[in-house]
Amino acid sequence: MSQQFQPGEVEEILRRAVQSTAPSDSMTRDQLVATARELGMDEVAIDQAIASYREDLQRTQTAEEEKDLRRQFAQERRARMWTDFGSTFSVAVMLVGINFVTSGMSILGMFGWSKWPAGIMTVIAVAGLVEKMFAVPTETKFQEWKLRRQKRLNKATLGG
Protein backbone atom coordinates (compact mmCIF):
# COMPACT_ATOMS: atom_id res chain seq x y z
CA MET A 1 0.00 0.00 0.00
CA SER A 2 1.48 3.33 -1.04
CA GLN A 3 1.64 6.22 1.35
CA GLN A 4 -0.70 9.20 0.75
CA PHE A 5 0.55 12.79 1.04
CA GLN A 6 -1.53 15.93 1.46
CA PRO A 7 -1.00 18.79 -1.04
CA GLY A 8 1.02 20.84 1.45
CA GLU A 9 3.23 17.85 2.19
CA VAL A 10 3.75 17.21 -1.54
CA GLU A 11 4.81 20.82 -2.04
CA GLU A 12 7.27 20.69 0.86
CA ILE A 13 8.74 17.32 -0.20
CA LEU A 14 9.23 18.50 -3.78
CA ARG A 15 10.73 21.80 -2.60
CA ARG A 16 13.25 19.90 -0.48
CA ALA A 17 14.05 17.49 -3.29
CA VAL A 18 14.63 20.36 -5.72
CA GLN A 19 16.87 22.13 -3.21
CA SER A 20 19.01 19.05 -2.64
CA THR A 21 19.36 18.17 -6.33
CA ALA A 22 19.10 21.60 -7.94
CA PRO A 23 21.33 22.02 -10.97
CA SER A 24 24.33 24.27 -10.45
CA ASP A 25 23.67 26.06 -13.75
CA SER A 26 20.59 28.03 -14.66
CA MET A 27 17.78 26.44 -16.64
CA THR A 28 16.04 27.67 -19.74
CA ARG A 29 12.27 27.91 -19.84
CA ASP A 30 12.14 24.83 -22.09
CA GLN A 31 14.23 22.80 -19.62
CA LEU A 32 11.97 23.92 -16.79
CA VAL A 33 8.84 22.94 -18.76
CA ALA A 34 10.35 19.53 -19.63
CA THR A 35 11.14 18.87 -15.98
CA ALA A 36 7.64 19.95 -14.95
CA ARG A 37 6.05 17.68 -17.57
CA GLU A 38 7.91 14.73 -16.03
CA LEU A 39 6.10 15.59 -12.80
CA GLY A 40 2.78 15.76 -14.64
CA MET A 41 2.48 19.54 -14.66
CA ASP A 42 0.93 21.51 -17.49
CA GLU A 43 3.01 24.01 -19.53
CA VAL A 44 0.37 26.70 -18.94
CA ALA A 45 0.71 26.22 -15.19
CA ILE A 46 4.49 26.65 -15.49
CA ASP A 47 4.08 29.84 -17.55
CA GLN A 48 1.64 31.19 -14.96
CA ALA A 49 4.08 30.31 -12.17
CA ILE A 50 6.94 32.05 -14.02
CA ALA A 51 4.80 35.17 -14.52
CA SER A 52 3.71 35.13 -10.87
CA TYR A 53 7.31 34.71 -9.70
CA ARG A 54 8.49 37.63 -11.85
CA GLU A 55 5.66 39.84 -10.55
CA ASP A 56 6.56 38.99 -6.95
CA LEU A 57 10.23 39.66 -7.67
CA GLN A 58 9.40 43.02 -9.27
CA ARG A 59 7.15 43.95 -6.35
CA THR A 60 9.88 43.04 -3.86
CA GLN A 61 12.49 45.05 -5.75
CA THR A 62 10.13 48.03 -5.97
CA ALA A 63 9.44 47.83 -2.22
CA GLU A 64 13.19 47.69 -1.48
CA GLU A 65 13.82 50.69 -3.75
CA GLU A 66 11.04 52.62 -2.01
CA LYS A 67 12.48 51.77 1.42
CA ASP A 68 15.93 52.91 0.26
CA LEU A 69 14.50 56.19 -1.10
CA ARG A 70 12.73 56.85 2.20
CA ARG A 71 16.02 56.24 4.03
CA GLN A 72 17.79 58.72 1.74
CA PHE A 73 14.97 61.24 2.26
CA ALA A 74 15.35 61.00 6.05
CA GLN A 75 19.15 61.38 5.82
CA GLU A 76 18.87 64.50 3.65
CA ARG A 77 16.28 65.97 5.99
CA ARG A 78 18.59 65.49 8.98
CA ALA A 79 21.55 66.98 7.12
CA ARG A 80 19.50 70.00 6.05
CA MET A 81 18.18 70.39 9.60
CA TRP A 82 21.69 70.83 11.03
CA THR A 83 22.75 73.10 8.16
CA ASP A 84 19.75 75.37 8.75
CA PHE A 85 20.36 75.44 12.49
CA GLY A 86 24.07 76.16 12.04
CA SER A 87 23.43 79.02 9.62
CA THR A 88 20.87 80.75 11.82
CA PHE A 89 22.88 80.25 15.00
CA SER A 90 26.06 81.51 13.28
CA VAL A 91 24.36 84.75 12.30
CA ALA A 92 23.16 85.22 15.88
CA VAL A 93 26.69 84.68 17.22
CA MET A 94 28.05 87.09 14.62
CA LEU A 95 25.59 89.78 15.77
CA VAL A 96 26.71 89.32 19.36
CA GLY A 97 30.33 89.56 18.17
CA ILE A 98 29.66 92.79 16.28
CA ASN A 99 27.94 94.20 19.35
CA PHE A 100 30.92 93.12 21.51
CA VAL A 101 33.43 94.82 19.22
CA THR A 102 31.37 98.02 18.84
CA SER A 103 30.71 98.26 22.58
CA GLY A 104 34.41 98.69 23.35
CA MET A 105 35.01 94.99 24.04
CA SER A 106 32.99 95.16 27.23
CA ILE A 107 31.55 91.90 28.46
CA LEU A 108 28.60 93.72 30.04
CA GLY A 109 27.93 95.69 26.85
CA MET A 110 28.20 92.59 24.69
CA PHE A 111 24.48 91.92 24.91
CA GLY A 112 23.33 95.47 24.28
CA TRP A 113 21.32 95.82 21.11
CA SER A 114 22.25 92.32 19.86
CA LYS A 115 20.39 90.42 22.55
CA TRP A 116 17.04 90.88 20.81
CA PRO A 117 17.87 89.81 17.25
CA ALA A 118 20.32 87.15 18.48
CA GLY A 119 17.83 85.84 21.03
CA ILE A 120 14.99 85.76 18.54
CA MET A 121 17.17 84.04 15.93
CA THR A 122 18.34 81.48 18.48
CA VAL A 123 14.75 80.73 19.50
CA ILE A 124 13.79 80.36 15.82
CA ALA A 125 16.79 78.10 15.17
CA VAL A 126 16.04 75.87 18.16
CA ALA A 127 12.32 75.75 17.30
CA GLY A 128 13.16 74.77 13.71
CA LEU A 129 15.55 72.12 14.96
CA VAL A 130 12.98 70.64 17.35
CA GLU A 131 10.25 70.76 14.70
CA LYS A 132 12.41 68.94 12.15
CA MET A 133 13.61 66.40 14.70
CA PHE A 134 10.16 65.37 15.87
CA ALA A 135 7.87 66.13 12.92
CA VAL A 136 6.86 63.16 10.83
CA PRO A 137 7.35 64.06 7.19
CA THR A 138 4.18 63.83 5.16
CA GLU A 139 3.77 61.66 2.10
CA THR A 140 3.41 64.85 0.06
CA LYS A 141 6.84 66.07 1.20
CA PHE A 142 8.35 62.70 0.33
CA GLN A 143 6.77 62.72 -3.14
CA GLU A 144 7.97 66.31 -3.73
CA TRP A 145 11.48 65.27 -2.68
CA LYS A 146 11.36 62.29 -5.07
CA LEU A 147 10.29 64.59 -7.91
CA ARG A 148 13.10 67.09 -7.17
CA ARG A 149 15.57 64.22 -6.92
CA GLN A 150 14.45 62.80 -10.26
CA LYS A 151 14.77 66.25 -11.88
CA ARG A 152 18.32 66.57 -10.51
CA LEU A 153 19.21 63.11 -11.81
CA ASN A 154 17.73 63.87 -15.22
CA LYS A 155 19.60 67.17 -15.37
CA ALA A 156 22.86 65.46 -14.41
CA THR A 157 22.26 62.71 -16.97
CA LEU A 158 21.58 65.20 -19.73
CA GLY A 159 24.67 67.17 -18.71
CA GLY A 160 22.74 70.32 -18.17
C-alpha positions as CSV (number, residue, x, y, z in Angstrom):
1,M,0.0,0.0,0.0
2,S,1.5,3.3,-1.0
3,Q,1.6,6.2,1.4
4,Q,-0.7,9.2,0.7
5,F,0.5,12.8,1.0
6,Q,-1.5,15.9,1.5
7,P,-1.0,18.8,-1.0
8,G,1.0,20.8,1.5
9,E,3.2,17.8,2.2
10,V,3.8,17.2,-1.5
11,E,4.8,20.8,-2.0
12,E,7.3,20.7,0.9
13,I,8.7,17.3,-0.2
14,L,9.2,18.5,-3.8
15,R,10.7,21.8,-2.6
16,R,13.3,19.9,-0.5
17,A,14.0,17.5,-3.3
18,V,14.6,20.4,-5.7
19,Q,16.9,22.1,-3.2
20,S,19.0,19.1,-2.6
21,T,19.4,18.2,-6.3
22,A,19.1,21.6,-7.9
23,P,21.3,22.0,-11.0
24,S,24.3,24.3,-10.5
25,D,23.7,26.1,-13.7
26,S,20.6,28.0,-14.7
27,M,17.8,26.4,-16.6
28,T,16.0,27.7,-19.7
29,R,12.3,27.9,-19.8
30,D,12.1,24.8,-22.1
31,Q,14.2,22.8,-19.6
32,L,12.0,23.9,-16.8
33,V,8.8,22.9,-18.8
34,A,10.4,19.5,-19.6
35,T,11.1,18.9,-16.0
36,A,7.6,20.0,-14.9
37,R,6.1,17.7,-17.6
38,E,7.9,14.7,-16.0
39,L,6.1,15.6,-12.8
40,G,2.8,15.8,-14.6
41,M,2.5,19.5,-14.7
42,D,0.9,21.5,-17.5
43,E,3.0,24.0,-19.5
44,V,0.4,26.7,-18.9
45,A,0.7,26.2,-15.2
46,I,4.5,26.6,-15.5
47,D,4.1,29.8,-17.5
48,Q,1.6,31.2,-15.0
49,A,4.1,30.3,-12.2
50,I,6.9,32.0,-14.0
51,A,4.8,35.2,-14.5
52,S,3.7,35.1,-10.9
53,Y,7.3,34.7,-9.7
54,R,8.5,37.6,-11.9
55,E,5.7,39.8,-10.6
56,D,6.6,39.0,-7.0
57,L,10.2,39.7,-7.7
58,Q,9.4,43.0,-9.3
59,R,7.1,43.9,-6.3
60,T,9.9,43.0,-3.9
61,Q,12.5,45.1,-5.8
62,T,10.1,48.0,-6.0
63,A,9.4,47.8,-2.2
64,E,13.2,47.7,-1.5
65,E,13.8,50.7,-3.7
66,E,11.0,52.6,-2.0
67,K,12.5,51.8,1.4
68,D,15.9,52.9,0.3
69,L,14.5,56.2,-1.1
70,R,12.7,56.9,2.2
71,R,16.0,56.2,4.0
72,Q,17.8,58.7,1.7
73,F,15.0,61.2,2.3
74,A,15.4,61.0,6.1
75,Q,19.1,61.4,5.8
76,E,18.9,64.5,3.6
77,R,16.3,66.0,6.0
78,R,18.6,65.5,9.0
79,A,21.6,67.0,7.1
80,R,19.5,70.0,6.0
81,M,18.2,70.4,9.6
82,W,21.7,70.8,11.0
83,T,22.7,73.1,8.2
84,D,19.7,75.4,8.7
85,F,20.4,75.4,12.5
86,G,24.1,76.2,12.0
87,S,23.4,79.0,9.6
88,T,20.9,80.7,11.8
89,F,22.9,80.3,15.0
90,S,26.1,81.5,13.3
91,V,24.4,84.8,12.3
92,A,23.2,85.2,15.9
93,V,26.7,84.7,17.2
94,M,28.0,87.1,14.6
95,L,25.6,89.8,15.8
96,V,26.7,89.3,19.4
97,G,30.3,89.6,18.2
98,I,29.7,92.8,16.3
99,N,27.9,94.2,19.4
100,F,30.9,93.1,21.5
101,V,33.4,94.8,19.2
102,T,31.4,98.0,18.8
103,S,30.7,98.3,22.6
104,G,34.4,98.7,23.3
105,M,35.0,95.0,24.0
106,S,33.0,95.2,27.2
107,I,31.6,91.9,28.5
108,L,28.6,93.7,30.0
109,G,27.9,95.7,26.8
110,M,28.2,92.6,24.7
111,F,24.5,91.9,24.9
112,G,23.3,95.5,24.3
113,W,21.3,95.8,21.1
114,S,22.2,92.3,19.9
115,K,20.4,90.4,22.6
116,W,17.0,90.9,20.8
117,P,17.9,89.8,17.2
118,A,20.3,87.2,18.5
119,G,17.8,85.8,21.0
120,I,15.0,85.8,18.5
121,M,17.2,84.0,15.9
122,T,18.3,81.5,18.5
123,V,14.8,80.7,19.5
124,I,13.8,80.4,15.8
125,A,16.8,78.1,15.2
126,V,16.0,75.9,18.2
127,A,12.3,75.7,17.3
128,G,13.2,74.8,13.7
129,L,15.6,72.1,15.0
130,V,13.0,70.6,17.4
131,E,10.3,70.8,14.7
132,K,12.4,68.9,12.2
133,M,13.6,66.4,14.7
134,F,10.2,65.4,15.9
135,A,7.9,66.1,12.9
136,V,6.9,63.2,10.8
137,P,7.4,64.1,7.2
138,T,4.2,63.8,5.2
139,E,3.8,61.7,2.1
140,T,3.4,64.8,0.1
141,K,6.8,66.1,1.2
142,F,8.4,62.7,0.3
143,Q,6.8,62.7,-3.1
144,E,8.0,66.3,-3.7
145,W,11.5,65.3,-2.7
146,K,11.4,62.3,-5.1
147,L,10.3,64.6,-7.9
148,R,13.1,67.1,-7.2
149,R,15.6,64.2,-6.9
150,Q,14.4,62.8,-10.3
151,K,14.8,66.2,-11.9
152,R,18.3,66.6,-10.5
153,L,19.2,63.1,-11.8
154,N,17.7,63.9,-15.2
155,K,19.6,67.2,-15.4
156,A,22.9,65.5,-14.4
157,T,22.3,62.7,-17.0
158,L,21.6,65.2,-19.7
159,G,24.7,67.2,-18.7
160,G,22.7,70.3,-18.2
